[in-house]
């Protein structure tokens, strides 16, 4: 007897259409058909829409890979756009494109187009992350650069928790996509709140705009602005050689010491994100409930971010980097010796990537 999907999305013992999937039917033979509900997982709706089963079951992983490929390439390009057009302009332009692409994905009729849009989404999204981070760092100075830069990560775990709750109640993937995308329109209000980076404006020679931003910051913070600030900026601009060569990506490899530092950091970031995304994107495969796993992942990350601020302020950069990398690696390795059970490896598995991000 073959098995088919009825209108209520429940597998029952009824004949399939002429197009059958023997491999899926064999897998379903081991399930309890009275309790298995396809609506329990949004990904299954995608699987039925584009028949992502049997010999096509690897395509969802390829779609995810397309997104991360876009992130990798977008990271190289977004910095150039940010340097050319400004942090704020790049941030808002990327936001417009991200919302447009994400909404268009809900009306995508073909898997190939869906994958292409996933690539574009990753390419654009990293522009928001990078330009927003640089803007946070360039708006403040001193110890506040550490506090501001690390605090920039707090929305990430909060979004994990929020998305888990939204996805629990909205199981249709198209409605879910719209539910997590359309609220981003509210972020357009940042255009009237966030100033452009004063450091970038000064580098572009736009001294008057820098002074206007600093005067507003002094008024809000109730701090006096030094009387000679305008003259200091003008002296900095006058001292800059007109034929000064602009820095580029190749400068990261021009000298032996700079080349060594760059290559070491590339290896570290590759290892960190290989573990982080390898676990975060596979929360459904480590056992237990995917919604609970996602919430736990977000809850664990919040104190790790807060703790990392104190650690970085007290211990600098190198030792915290080494210790957290070792801690995350040990946590990953310890999951291999924990007895297999429904929830037994969860704490170590979910904590390990966040240790590395400290």
Secondary structure as UniProt FT lines:
FT   STRAND          4..5
FT   TURN            7..8
FT   STRAND          10..12
FT   HELIX           22..28
FT   TURN            29..30
FT   TURN            33..35
FT   HELIX           38..40
FT   HELIX           42..50
FT   HELIX           54..56
FT   TURN            57..58
FT   HELIX           59..85
FT   HELIX           87..105
FT   TURN            106..107
FT   HELIX           111..138
FT   TURN            142..143
FT   HELIX           144..151
FT   TURN            152..153
FT   HELIX           154..169
FT   HELIX           173..181
FT   HELIX           182..192
FT   HELIX           198..203
FT   TURN            204..205
FT   HELIX           207..221
FT   TURN            227..228
FT   HELIX           229..239
FT   TURN            242..243
FT   HELIX           249..253
FT   HELIX           256..280
FT   TURN            281..282
FT   HELIX           283..285
FT   HELIX           290..315
FT   HELIX           318..334
FT   TURN            335..337
FT   TURN            344..345
FT   HELIX           346..357
//
